[in-house]
Amino acid sequence: MIRETRSIQTQLAIVGTGLGGLAAGIFAKYRGIKSAQVGHTGAITYTTGYFDLLGGLLGEQILDPWQGLSSLKKHYPKHPLVRIAKEDIHKALNLFNKELNNMGIGYSEPGNTNLMALLPSGVCKPTISVPLTMLAGVKAKEAKSPTLLIDFVGLQGFSAVEFVANLKKSWPLLTAQRIAFPDMIEGQQVFPEVMARALEVPSTRQKLAETIKPFIGNAKYLGLPSILGINKPDLIHNNMEELLGVKVFEIPSIPPSVPGMRLRELFEQKFVDKNVTLIPQHKVEHIELNDDGAKLFFKDPFGDIEISCKATILASGRFLSGGLKAEQQNIVETLLNIPVTQPTGRDDWYQEKYFDPKGHNINQVGVEIDNNFRPLNTKGEPINRRLFAAGTIIAHQDWVRQRCGAGVSLSTAYQAVKYAAKVLD
């Protein structure tokens, strides 16, 4: 087979298809910017589906994330969220939420306070927005309503009994039941993705509802692990409520997560128009920067691909996504060898205690940016005036401990696109 080089001409290239990269694509599309986006699966399939703005600070939960941003600025003055006006953070969250709803996955509107969302072990986390398939769980917990929680024979990583045991004191009317999933081989391990795709078939939903009904009793709510379809989860969710006659909600299960798969497949299927070239499941191998933009190089089974663009957004994530790499003695950025802000030596990457309230230094490493969200060299100067950064590759944020992953990803993507648009004028 003859392999040939194919060329793509565009205004903006986005490296990464995690949450930051996908958000950058949405915001570019909203501004009418012609873009090409390339990236492998990355970390999006590890998400709970919840969108955190700011849920934790110095070991304390944050109930009002907007007020919490003021405290964040005091304690972490270089954090990327404190470099963004609250007005722009609002715009980023609301626009991303609106576009997701338009494409087919409903999310609750980001409000003034955090929701206390449910996690699989029976604990709660503060977050600003949840999928509509999970919203009833927040309400059921808050009202302490009679609720039945279901898990399945052969499902690992999610136990309704454990969930109830951890929440029984604060939610006394919560009960658990284990059942067999329809048409699965008895005694075999079952997987959330397989169950989710099975529930896209109406007859499977009917069988599952018939299996659950005898156990509902006085319950007003029914909780399930997140298995209500990969495609059209809101339709499946509404259908299950009709079949069961109670409010139904999902709880995220351990990775790889169905909510993350939904987001990934939604973008792959629907995030395409005349201004968007989406190339998922591929990894950029090399970037050449120049005064007029950049060239990106990668391969697929048919040959080499070259993207020529006027501006580039680097949203390649951290370690799991491959944007950063830990070597023997230091941490490097993998595409352009951009300087990475990090502890002076490997011995300082971690605290002595795993659960140290200060967190680990390695969780705040990343690239430095200027006020226009351009990565900087060792002299504190922009590496290239047409190169921008977004998402968790940016330094000075601990998105896991601070519960700010989506907030950082969406807000920095909004800013990166805003400043990229200026060099495209």
MARTI-444118 format. One record per residue (C-alpha): z negated, x, y negated. Coordinates in pm, whole numbers, plus 50000, padded with zeros to 5 digits. Last residue first. Layout:
! MARTI-444118
ZXY...
This chain:
! MARTI-444118
486624922646134485904938946472483254962346330481324932046203481654913046531479864941446708476884935446481476564898846578477364906246942474544931746960472174908046783472794878947020472564902447319469244915347183467914879747164469114868647507467954899047705464664904747521463634868247539464854865847898462634894748003459604887047786456774882048033454834910947876454004927048211457504922848352459434929048028457674961347942459424968947614459775001347415463325011547515466564991647539468094990747889466404957047927469014937747736471554947947477473174979847351476014986347106478925011047083481445008046798479675031346555479405057646827476425078246933474475064046640472185090546487468555097246574469185134446627468755130947006471525104847015471135068346928472315035847086473645009846837471594978246788472484975246418468924984346318469215016246522468745018646898466745040647137467615039947505465125031247776461645037547910458925011547868458195004748236457895042048308454755043048095452825021148338450774991348226447934991947974445874968448192445884994448475446754975148791448145005148982445335027848865446215064348800448745054648535452425060848606455335079948453453045106948313453215130048615457015128448590456945147248261457455142547888457275104647914460545086347840463055077647568466455081047736469235101147575472655085547647474285101447951477305078947901477345059348227474095066048417471315067548158468915093848286465265095548386463505128648445461995152548697463515144549035465965118348911465215082648811468385063748726469005039348443471755013248409471795008748787470844972048804467554978848983466785008648759467374994348412469954970348274473684976048225474004957247898476114982847710478164963947454481514979347366483814976347065487564979246993488564977047359490814992647622489964983147979491445004148261491674992848621492525015048918493945001149240494294970449460490894971849633489114973849293488505003649069486775012848743487515027948401486425017448053488245029047740486525028347403486665018447038488775031746748486815063746686486705071647056484415065847354485505072547712483585052547971483355059448346482575042048674482225005948561480914985848856482554955949018481164923649159482304903248860485424908148645485364881548373488214881248122487354857147840489414846247537491864823547721489054807547921486564817548190482834812148229483144783748477483274797748829481844832748791479354820848533478044792848752478034815949054475644840448886473404813748739473124794849066472474826749259469584834349026468084799849083468524804749463466484836549459466944868449656464094870549604460844851149672460794813649619460964794749291459264760549294461434729249283460574694649158460944658749274459654627049107459244599549364461464572549523462624595449803466374588249808466664583749432464644615249364466814634149612469964622149431468634633849095467954668649233471364670249400473094661349071470944686348881471664713549137475454710949082476344742649276473694763549449471924733649599468424719549581466754748049772464114760849528460984755449739460024718849737457484697949545457164660049561455534639549288453884605349280452114610249614450404579649761451874583950110454744608850102454504620250466456714593950632459424599750366460004636850431462204634850742464254606050602464774625350278465974655750471468444634950671469864618750356470184652350183472024665650487474424635850476475184642650109476394678650174475284701449888471984702350075473494726750327474244751350047470594751349943469364753950302471524784850362470434800350031466764793750104466884810550449465724797650786464194818151066464674803151412462034782551594464154751251618467804756851535468534740651199470144706351187467694691750934464924714750805461784712751016458604701550839455424716750693453154695250479450854703250189448554683649957447734683949581445284657249465442574683149388444614702449129442194726748960440214734849275443174729749506445384755049326445114785949546444664766649870447554743449782449974772349736448754789150055449324756850250452764751950092453784786550210456844804150074457874839650164459344831450504460944798650605460974793650984459414758750979459774745050629457654739150321456754707050141454254700449860452944665249811451574656149470448994631749338448984639748964446914667548807448504657848472449354694048381450304702648738452604672448766454194679848428454994716048513456284705048853458504678948687460284706848498461564725048804464964708248859465344707348481465474745348486462634760748285462204771847922459554790347717457494806247994453804810248071453104817748438451274797348699449744805849035450244789549373451924817949560455424804449494455174803949112454684773048894455464771348523452884767948248455144758747955454994780447646454634765847300456994758547010459824746147228462824759147421464744728347542464434723147916467354736348118470244718148284472814737048488476394724648448478474744548200477374723347904473704727547996474154765148021475914765147683473104746047514470384768747657472274799847543472654784947194469004774747175467604808047292469844829147069469404807346763465604807346796465614845246834467824847246523465354826746319462474847746451464124877746288464794906046533463174940446526459934925846666461804915946982463044951447045459474965447069459114994646827456014980746650454194974746982450574965646895451034949646552454554937146620453414920646943450624903146754453224887446523455424878746820452464860346973452674834146700456144825746826455044828947189452264802947155450514801947495450294839647542448384851047849446184881747809446594915747974447504933847655450194907947578451674881847807454074852647792456704862347539460174846647556460394839147927463354820248074462534807248422465214809548691462854829248912465124859348874465924883249158469544871849190470084883648831469204919448918472624935248951475514916249104478124941348986479474943648634482524937348418483084916448108486254914847901486124898747558488204880947294485814871547014485804834746915482224835746790481004812847071482894833947324481074864847201477734846547227478464835547582479594870147690476534886047533474374861247725476084871148050475434907847974471784902447891471204880148195472874904148434476634908248436476824943048288479184963048066480654940747797484014950447648485004935747312488384932047142490564931947451493454949647622493394951248001495384977548188496294979448557496675012548737498675011149056497945015249424500945013349656500005000050000
